[in-house]
């Protein structure tokens, strides 16, 4: 399992709403991720042990696109 915590850069606070949006956008592109953490700001990626490099590239590219779009639409997230 891999976790990526989203934080509002300007205030250094958990980006819970942004994490929800990333999850929804990733699902539209056909990549399923979860949201975890005390504040609901951690994107959880749980690939199978047999994931191929091509599939892994798709997951990473999808998350990059989703995070960039949420950052553009809702404000700075790091």
Backbone torsions as a table, in degrees:
resi	resn	phi	psi	omega
1	UNK	NA	141.4	178.8
2	UNK	-125.4	136.3	177.6
3	UNK	-119.4	136.5	176.8
4	UNK	-123.7	111.7	-178.6
5	UNK	-85.1	130.7	175.9
6	UNK	-98.7	134.6	-177.1
7	UNK	-134.1	138.8	173.4
8	UNK	-71.9	113.1	-171.7
9	UNK	-59.2	-43.3	-174.6
10	UNK	-66.7	-32.6	-176.1
11	UNK	-113.3	-5.9	-178.3
12	UNK	56.5	41.2	179.1
13	UNK	-116.6	156.6	179.9
14	UNK	-58.5	138.9	-179.3
15	UNK	-101.5	68.9	-175.8
16	UNK	-65.9	-47.7	-179.9
17	UNK	-63.7	-39.2	179.0
18	UNK	-65.2	-37.6	177.7
19	UNK	-62.8	-40.6	177.5
20	UNK	-61.7	-42.5	-179.7
21	UNK	-66.3	-40.2	177.2
22	UNK	-61.2	-43.6	179.3
23	UNK	-59.9	-44.8	-179.7
24	UNK	-65.6	-43.6	179.1
25	UNK	-64.6	-42.0	178.7
26	UNK	-62.0	-39.7	179.5
27	UNK	-63.6	-38.5	178.2
28	UNK	-62.7	-29.0	179.3
29	UNK	-92.0	4.9	175.3
30	UNK	77.7	37.1	171.1
31	UNK	-125.1	121.2	-178.8
32	UNK	-94.3	126.1	175.0
33	UNK	-132.4	162.8	177.8
34	UNK	-112.7	170.5	176.0
35	UNK	-122.1	129.7	-178.2
36	UNK	-137.1	-170.9	177.2
37	UNK	95.2	159.9	-178.6
38	UNK	-57.2	-38.8	-176.8
39	UNK	-101.6	3.4	-179.1
40	UNK	67.7	34.7	-176.5
41	UNK	-118.3	13.4	-179.4
42	UNK	-109.5	121.0	175.4
43	UNK	-80.9	122.0	-179.0
44	UNK	-101.0	125.1	177.6
45	UNK	-114.3	125.9	-176.4
46	UNK	-131.4	74.3	-177.9
47	UNK	-75.6	156.2	174.7
48	UNK	-69.1	156.9	179.4
49	UNK	-64.6	-20.1	-177.4
50	UNK	-100.7	22.7	-177.8
51	UNK	-65.2	138.5	179.6
52	UNK	-84.1	161.4	178.5
53	UNK	-61.4	-39.7	179.8
54	UNK	-62.1	-43.6	178.9
55	UNK	-67.8	-38.8	177.9
56	UNK	-62.9	-40.4	177.0
57	UNK	-60.9	-39.5	178.6
58	UNK	-62.6	-43.8	179.7
59	UNK	-61.8	-48.1	-178.1
60	UNK	-63.9	-45.3	179.3
61	UNK	-62.5	-40.2	179.1
62	UNK	-63.5	-45.6	179.4
63	UNK	-65.6	-37.5	176.2
64	UNK	-60.0	-46.2	179.6
65	UNK	-64.0	-45.7	-177.5
66	UNK	-64.3	-44.6	179.9
67	UNK	-65.2	-42.2	179.1
68	UNK	-62.1	-41.1	179.7
69	UNK	-67.3	-43.2	178.7
70	UNK	-64.9	-40.4	178.0
71	UNK	-60.4	-42.7	179.5
72	UNK	-66.5	-42.2	-174.3
73	UNK	-80.8	-37.5	-172.7
74	UNK	-111.2	-9.5	-179.6
75	UNK	121.8	177.5	-174.3
76	UNK	-67.7	127.0	176.2
77	UNK	-130.3	135.2	176.3
78	UNK	-136.9	NA	NA
